[in-house]
Structure formats: C-alpha cells, structure tokens
C-alpha cells in the first residue's frame, strides 16, 4: 500500500478542505449501524463515487486500522481524509465524522440523566438497556472468526487462544478493574511465546512490557481522564470492548452512574450515528456535566488522531511487524472473552422483572434471527416507552 502523504499530491491539490468537511459531516450524520456501515459508506464515497483511493489501498487501510487500538472505523475515516489533504485534512475529516453523533449523544445524555426525566424516556432507556447483554454476546460472537484465524492452526496456539479468552471472560465478568492488565498481559505473553528462538525479538517484547507497566502505573492521576484514555488507547478488537473497560469504573469505583444508567448509556452509543466509543461521553456527562463529556470524548479520540496522523506513512511497517501481530494474537482473544464476560454483570444490572422478556427477545433477535443491533434497540426502546406510559415502574437502581 502506498501510504506516504506526498503520494496523493495531485489529489491534495484538487480536493478542497470544505468538500472534505461537507462529505465527512454527512457521513457523521448518516453513520448508523457501527463499523460495518462506516466502512461501506467510506468505500462508496472514496473509492466508488469519487475515486480518491484505489480499491486495494482502501482494503489495506481497513486491515491496518483494525490492527490499531481504538475505534477502527473512526481511524479509517481520519486516514481517508489524511490521504486527500494531509494532516489538516485528517483533522478536519475526523472531527466532522465524530462531532454529529457526539453532540447528539450529549444532548440525549442531558435528557436521560436529568433529575426528573419523563417516564416514557426512562422506560425507553431501561428497555434498550435490557437488550445490551445480548448485544454484548452478539459483538463477541462477531469477533471470534477473525481472532481464531489470526492465532494459527497449531494445537498449542489454539489452546493459548482459549486460555486468553478465558482470562478476558473472567475479568469481564468478575474483575473489571483488572481488565486492562489482563488484555495487555495476554498480548505481551504471546509476544514472548512467539519470540522464543527469534533473534532480537525479546528486546521488542521488553519494550512492550515496559509500556504496560507505565500505562498502569500512571492510571490513577485523574479518574475520568484515565477512563477515557483506556477507551481510546487500549480498546483492541472493536468498539464494544469499551463496555468492560468502563463499567467497573463508572458504576462500582467512582459511582458516576447507576447500573441501569450505564446500560442506557451503552444503548445510546449503539443507536446514535458515529462510533460506539462515543458512549464515553455519556459517562463523562454523568461525572462532570457537559465539560466532563467533552473532556472524555477528547481524550478518548485523541489517540486515534495521533495513531493516524503520525503513523499512516508507516502502515506497511505496522502490518509487517511480527510483534504487533503477536500482541494482537494474545490480546484479541482476551478482548473477545471480556466482551462476552461483560454480559454477566450487564444482565445482573437489570432491575425490573419486565426487562427479562425484553432481554430474551433481544437474544432471539440478534443471536437466532441474526438481525441488526440498531433495529433491536429501537424496538426495545418503543416497548419500554409504552411500559413507561402504562405506569409500570421504570426507575432503575
């Protein structure tokens, strides 16, 4: 893949920044459905309609952004804009892609987390939240095939995959405060195991290990900042991994939200346009109002801009780096397990008997009928609104 910013010099001259701002804002408003929808929309715009990127170059960009921590489809949007107008284009494109959904989710947070929201709103939020455990299982199931292929076909490698997934599942279900250590530890362990007998590899492994120590040692300096940074810089394997990364901190450690409010926050992140990572803005709003929401979003998305604006010229090297591949072969299964494991505390957070049939219906919708997440949450929300209007208790704990 040709990734140098200068390679698109001719394109850079004929794509105005205003056009990038307009098109990426349109993507930000219409990007319902998560990463698959975002990739389709970006490909349609940049490859099929405008011819700004070639098909192979676009597919290489998709593959490489999936190797990076953080929201991959957001990073892809930043990369495509970077290809057109360099760092300034990437910055404008990324902000225009993120901001529509971000402003919408902050507005919805103000309604949801108000002192006395209407019963219909509470009911819709409680019902959508009731579907979230099924959404977590569905997200984990979707990540399994690619992660299983990456680990290799050897029996020892597949046994390690199961071990890493089990560690992630246990942390996601029982010890969310240790999840960052678990994910990073599984990745580093796989680097060491694959590096045995390879000259020079232990040195790179030690560097990664030192990075793990540094990341965890500085984690307590500012609670909200740390939660947001974890979401943006340590979320491997898809947007839904933010749930186990945030849940324990937001609910049990800092008490910014109740369990039911957190479930509703996750549902908001799923039904609003743009990346699921914007759920962090709801947590930030609960912690410190609009300022907290903007701070959390800024810190959560800053790593993605840094990874792309600094690293895009080196995408070929990133994809070829054996340590990166080894780390993801260990961290990936831990993420899958963590997402699946998070469904247990999410399910235990349900506070009303009427939510159980909603969860069962969502599981059938997603896991059996294999229908879409957004439609599932919207249907659940309508059911919950009707429950609230009927006078049934919808106030969560």
N, C-alpha and C positions, 0 to 999 in steps of 0.2 A: 504494500500500500504506500502510495506517495503521500507523506504527511507534512512535509515542510510548508510553512506558511507562504514561502515565495513561489511554491509550485502553482498556486492559483492566482498569480499576479494579474493575468488578463481578466479573470473573473472578478478579482478585487476591484478593478477599475470600473466595471460596468454594473455592479450591484450596489445601489445606494443604501446607506445606513437606514434611511427612512423606510425603504422597502423591507429590509430585514425586520425592523421594528414592527411594521404592519403585519407581516406574514407570521412572525413568531407570536405576536399578541393574539392573532386569530387562532393559532394552534393552542395557546394557553386557555382560550375560552371554550374550545371545542374538544379538548383532550380528555373526554370522559372514558373510563374503562381501563386506566392504568397503562403500564409499559407496552403491552402489545398494540394498543390503539395508538400510542405516541409514535412507535416505530413505523406503523403503517402510514400515519399522517406525514411524518418527516420524509419517508421514502417517496410518497406521492408528490410532495412539494419539491424536494431537492433533486430527485432522480427522474421521475416520470414526467412531471409538468415543466420544470424549469431547466433540467439538465445541468444543474450546478455541480453535481457529483456523479461519478460513474457508478454503475451497479456494484462492481467488485469493491470499489473504495468504500461505498456505504456499508456493505456487508462486513468488511474488515473493521470499520468503525464500530458497528454493533458488537462484534466479537470482542474488541478491545475494551470498550466501555463496560462490558459485562465482567471483565477481569478486575475492574477498579472497585473499591468500596464506595458506598453512596448510591444515590438513585441513578441507575444506568441510563434510563431514557432522558433524564434531565441533562446528563453529561453528553449524551448523543446530540441533543438539541444545541448545547453550547458548542460542541465540536463542529456541527454543520455550519453554524453561523461564523465560527472562527475560520473555517475554510474560505468563507466568502470575503471577510474583511478583517482578518487577523484578530488581535486581542480585543480591540474595541468592538468589532462585530460580535465576537463571542460573548462579551459582557452585555451588550445590548440585547442580543438574541436570548441569552439565558434569563435575564431579568424579565423580558417581555413574555417569555414562556412561563415563568414561575408566578408573576405578580397577579394575574387574573384570579387564579384559584386561591392564592394566598389571601387576597383581600376578601374574597367570598367566604373563606373558612373562618377568618377573623370575625366577620360580621355575624356568621352563624354561631360562633362561639359566644359572642355577646348576648345573643338571644338565649342560647342553651344554658349558659352559666349565670344568667340574671338571677336576682334573689327570688323572684316570683314569676317564672315563665308560665305561659298558658298550659293547661292540662293537655291540650292537643299536641303541643310541641314536646312536652315531656313524654307523652305516650309514643309519639313517632320515634323519639330518640331511644327510649327504652326498648322498643321492638327491634329497631335497627341494630342496637347494641346486642340484643339477644341472638342475632344471627352471626355475630362476629366470631364466636368459637368455630362455627362451621366454615367461615371464611378462612380462618387460620389453617384448618386442616386442608382445605382446598388449595391454599397457597403452598403449603408444604408438599402436597402431592404433585403440584406442577413443577416443583424444583427437583424432584427426585431423579427423573431420567437423565438430565444433563449432568448432575452431580455424580450419578452412578457410572456414567460413561467416562467421566474425567478420571476417576480413581484407577481405572485399568481393569484388566481381566484376571490378573493373578489372584489366587485364593487369599494370600496374605494381605493384599491391598484391599480386597473386599471385606475381609474381617476387620481391618482397620476402619473402613468406611462405617461399618455397623457400630464399632466402638465409639467413633467420633459422634455419630448421630445419637447414640445413647447418652453420651455426656451432655450434648446440647439439649436433649429432651429432658433430662433430669434437672438441669439448670433452669430451663424454661418453665418447668412445672413446679419446681420446689425452691430453687435458689437463684432467683433472678438477679440478685446483686452480684453474683459471680459469673454472669454470662459473658461479659467482655473477656475476662480471663480465660474462660473455657474456650471461646472461639479462637482467640489468639493463641492459646496454648496448643490446641489441636493443629492449627496451621504450622506453628513452629515445630511441633513434634514430627509432622510429616516431612518438613524440610530436613530435619536431622536424619530421619529414617531413610529418605531417598538419597541423602548426600553421602552416606557411608561408602567409602571407596572412590569418591569422586574428588579429584584434587581441587582445592580452592573453595569447595562448597561450604565446609564448616565455617569459614570466615564470614560468608554472607549470612549463614544461619545465626552466628553470634550477633551480627548486626541487627537482625530482625528481633532476636531475643531481647537485646538492649532496648529496642524500641518498645517492646511490650512492657518492660519494667518502667520506662519513662512514662508511658501513657497511663499506667495505673497509679504511679506514684503522685502524679500531679492532678489526679481526678477530683480531689475534694476542695479545691480552691474556691470554686463558685458553683453552687449546685445546679442552677438552671443552665449555666454555660456548659458544664460537664455533660449534662444530659443531652443537650443539643449537639455538642461535638461528637459524642458517641454515635448519635444518629447519623450525622453527616460523614464521619470519617471511619467508622467501624462497622457499618451495616453492609455485610457481604451477602450476596445472593438474592437480592430483590427487596423491594420496599417494605414488605410485611415484616421483615426482621426487626423493624423499629418497635414493634409491639412488645416483645420480651425485653428489648433494650430499655424501654421507657417505663413499663408497667410498674415494676417494683419501686422505682424512684418516685414516680408521680403519685402513687397511691399509698404505699407502705412506709417509705422512708421519709418523704417530705410532706405528705398529706396535702398536696395541692388539690387533689381531686378525690372524689369517692370512686369506688369500683364501677358503679353504674355510669358515672360521668366519663370515666376513661373508656368504657365500652362505646359510649356515644361518640367520643372523640375519634375513635378508630373508624367508626361508621362514617363520620363526616369526611375523614380523609379518603375514604373509598368512593363516596358519591359525588364529591366535588371534582372539577376538572384539574388536571395537572398531577404532579407526582404525589404518591401516598405519603411521602416524607413530610408533607405539609401538616400532617397530624401533630407534629411537634409544636406548631403554632397554637393549637388548642391547649396543650399542656402549658406553654408559655403564658397564654392568656390567663389560665387558671392560677398560675403562680404570681403573676405581676401585671395583669391587665394588658392593654394594647402594647405598652413598652416591652413587656415580657414576651408577647407573641412575636413582635418584630425582632427582638434580640435572639430568641430561639431560632427563628427562621433564618436569620442572617448567619448565625454560627453553624446551623445545620447544612446550609447550601454553600458556604464559603469553601469547604474542601473540594467540592465538585468543580467550582471555578478554578481553584488552584491546580487540581489534577489535570484539567484540560488545557488551560492557558499555558501552564509550564510544561506539561508532559505530552501534548499532542504531537510535537515534532519527533517524539521518541516512541510512538506507538508500536512500530515494528520491533524495537528492542524489548518493550514491555511484553509483547506476545511471545517473544522468543526466550525470555528469561526463565530458566528452569526453576529458580527459587520461587518466582511468582506462581508458576504452575503447581509446584509442590505445596505451597502455602494454601492455595485455593482447594487443592485436593483434600487437605485436612480441615480447613475452616468451613468449606462448603457443606459437608455432612453435618457438622455441628450446628450450622445455621438451620438446615432442614429440620433437624431434631428439635432445636429451640422453638421454631415456629409451631411445630406440631405439639410440643410440650406446653406451649403457652395457652393452648386451647383448654387445658385443665383449670388453671386459675381464672381464665376468662369465663368459663362455664360456671365455676363456683361463685362468680360475682353476680350472677342473676339473682334478683331479689324478690321476684313475684312468680307465682305458680303459672300464670297465663303466659309467661315468657318461654316456658318449656316447649309447648306446642310450636311456638314460633321458631325456636332453635331446631326442632325436629323437621319442620317444613323446610327450613333453610338447608339443612343437611341433605334432604332428599333433592332439593332444587339444584344444589351445587355438586354433590358427590355422586348422585344416582342419575339424575336427568342431565347433569353437566351443562347447566345454563349459566348465564352471566352473573357476576358478582353485583354489578350496579343494579340490575333489574331485581335481584334478590333483595337487596337492601331497600330499594324503593317500595317494593310490595310489602315488605315487613313494616316499613315506616307508615304506609297507609293503614295497615291493620292496627298498628299502635295508636295512630291518631284517632281511629274510631273507638278504640278501647278507652282512650282518654276522654273523648266526648261522651262516652256512655257512663262516665262517673266511676269507673273501676280505678283502684289505686295504681298510680304510675310513678310515684315518688320513690327513687332508689335510695339505697344506703350508701 
